[in-house]
């Protein structure tokens, strides 16, 4: 896993209207082309600032001489999880704005901009779009000209080395650790209006290269236990059904 820039002082102005940065993209959205890669990283680093105590990384690095273990982030909690895999997938589809299949090509872990926690950013080479706003589908089609689009996906938590010290921020329970060269089915929110990145806050399932630990730890274990081809078949069929029936039942 490649790691990026170390603990630092926040570089995104506090006066920014952060709520506007984290809003799902409106119809006709295209990620701002004028942003540099550094600017995108800096804005993405502020996405999870409200979900932990600012400055915890620097505080704990100063209090200890060894590895640093941050307090765990809050888990994802859904009030109702259907027991049947097909119904559970339908439920997750209704919670998500975008559902894609892709292979992780670049995984990085870095501090949030307030130095309170770590977040993971993964570039996903998209091989299939199961659900997405029509304008996003068109934007991807127009921008790639036949090549597979790349989606940037953000996840709270991760493990990295800062100033020669191991720092671990537990990921949300029930989500598999993101690994390079691994194929995933991701149920996402977003894209964010600021950078076009997505948030891995609903569910992610390992399709290729999954381990027993991935299955054991999964929140939706009864879904993760499905064979990859079966999982994709059910997800496609449920999305087609919901496209006509809608999500009113949930």
N, C-alpha and C positions, 0 to 999 in steps of 0.2 A: 504494500500500500504506500503510495507517495503522499507525503505530508507537505503542507505549505506554511507560509508565513507564521511566525510565532506570536506569543502574547504581545499585545500592543494596546495603546490607548485608542479609544473609539475614534474613527476617522469619518464617520457619518454624522453630520451636524445634528445636535439634539433638537434644533428648531424645525427639522423636516417633519412634515405631516406623515408620521409613520403609518397611520391607518391607511392612507392612500397608497403607500408602497406595497402593502400586503393584500390589496384587494384583487380578487380574481379578474382576469382580463375581460374587458367588454367586447361586444361583437365588433368584428373588424380589426381585432388587435393584431399588431405585429411588434415584437420586442424592439425597443429603441436601438436602431442600428448605430447611432452616434456614440453609444457607451463603449468605452474601452474595456478589455478584459479585467483590468484592475478595478475599474469603477463597478463592474458587475459583481465582482467578488466582494467589494466593500459593502454594497447594498445588500447582497445575499447574506452577508455576515450579521446583519442587523435583524433578520427575519425572526429569530427566536429570542430576541433580547428580553421579552416580557415574561419568559417562562422559567426564570431562575433569578438568583440574586447577583446583581452586577458586581464584578471584581473578585469573584470567588477564586478564580484561577490564580491571580496574582497574590491574593491573601494566603492561600494554602501553600503556594510555592515559597512564600516568605516564612511560613510557620514550620515547614518540614525540610528535611534534607534528602529524602528519598522520593519514591514514586508518590503521585498525588491521585487520590480517588475522590471525585466530586460526588456530592449527594445526588441520588438518582432523580431524573426528571419524572414528572407525573406521567402515569400510563394513559393510554387511550381507553376510554370507557364508552361503550355503546349500550343503551338501555335494553336492547332486544337483539339477540343473535339467534336466528333461526337454526334449529338443530339439523335440518337436512342440508347437505352441501349445495344443492341447486338453489334452494331458497336463500342460503347464506350468501351465495355469489350474487343473486339478484339484489339482495339488501346492500351489498358493498357497491354494486354498480350504481344504485340510486344515491349513495352517499358521495360518489366520485364525480368529478367533472371530466376527467380524462383517464382512460384505461389503455395502457400500452404494453406491448411485449418488446423486450430489447435486451441487449448484452452490454454490461458495464465495461466501458473502455478506459475510464480514468476515475479513480476514487481518491479523494483528498479529504483530510480532516484538519480543521483549523478552529481557533477560538472564535466565539461570537464577538461582535464588535465591542461589547461592553465587558469582555474578558470574564464573563460569568460562567460560560459552559463551552463545550465543543459542539461543532456541527459537522456533518458529513455532506460532501457534495459529490455527486456521481454524474458523469457524462454517460448517457445511455444511447447506444446506437439502436434506433427504433426499427424493428423488423415488421411490426404489425400495430395498427391503430384500431382498437376495438371500440372505443368511445372517445369522442372529442367534439368540441364545438365546430360547426362547419367551417367557420373562418380560420380556425387553427389548422384544420386539415388542408385547406387551400393554401395557407401561408407556407406550411411545410412542403407541399407539392411544388409550389412556385420557387421556393428558395433552394431546393435540392436538385431539381432537374434530373431526376432519376436516381440520384444517390440516396442512401438511407439518411433520414433526418437524425439529428442528435438532440436529445432533450437533456437539460440540466435538472437534476432532482436533488432536493435538499432534505436532510434527515437530522433530527436532533440527536446528539450523542456521537461517540466515537473514541478512538484511542490514538494518541500521537506522542511525539517527543518534543518538548519545549525546553530550550536552554539545557539540553542534555539530560532532562528529567522526563520519565514516563508519566503521562497524564491520561487518565481514563475518565470519561464521562459516560455512564451507563446509557445505552440506548433504550428507547421506550420498550417495555415488555411486549413480547409477542411478535417483534419484527426481526427477520433474519439479518445477520451482519452482512453488509454490502461488500462484495468481493469483485475484483476485476476479472474479466473474461468469464463471468457467470451470467446466465440468461434468467431473466425475471419476468413475472407478470405483475404489473404495478397498478394499483388503484390510487389515483392521485387527486389532489386539489390544485387549482391554478389553471393556467399559468398566472404568475404574479404580474401585475401591470407594470412594475418597475423594471424587471429584467427578463421576463419570459420564463423564469424557472418555475418548477413545480415543487409541491410539498408532499413528501411521502408520509402522510398522516392518517391514511385510511387502512391500507393493507398491502403487503407485498408477499409474493410467493415465489420460491425458487423453482425454476423449471429444469435446469441442467446443472449438475454439480452440487446438488443439495446433499446435505449430510443428515445423519440421524438427529443431531442437535437442532438443525433447522426445523425438523418436524416436531421434535419434543417441545421446543420453546414456542411454537406458533400459537397465537391467540386463537386462530381458526384452524386448529389442528385437523378437524374433520375435512377441511378443504385442502390443506397442504398435503394430506395423505393420498389424495387422488393422483393417479398417474398423470404426468405432464400433458400428454395428448388428450386425456379425458378432461382435465381441468380446463384446457383451452376450448375444447368442444362445448362444454357446458357454459363457459363464459360467453362465447360467441352466440350460442342459442338464446341465452337469457337476455343478452343485449338486444338481439333481434326481437324477442318477445316484448321487452319493455319499450322498445321504440314505438310499438303500436299501442300497447296497453297503458303505458305510463307508470309512474311510481306512486300513484295514489294509494295503493294497498299498503305501503310502508308508512 
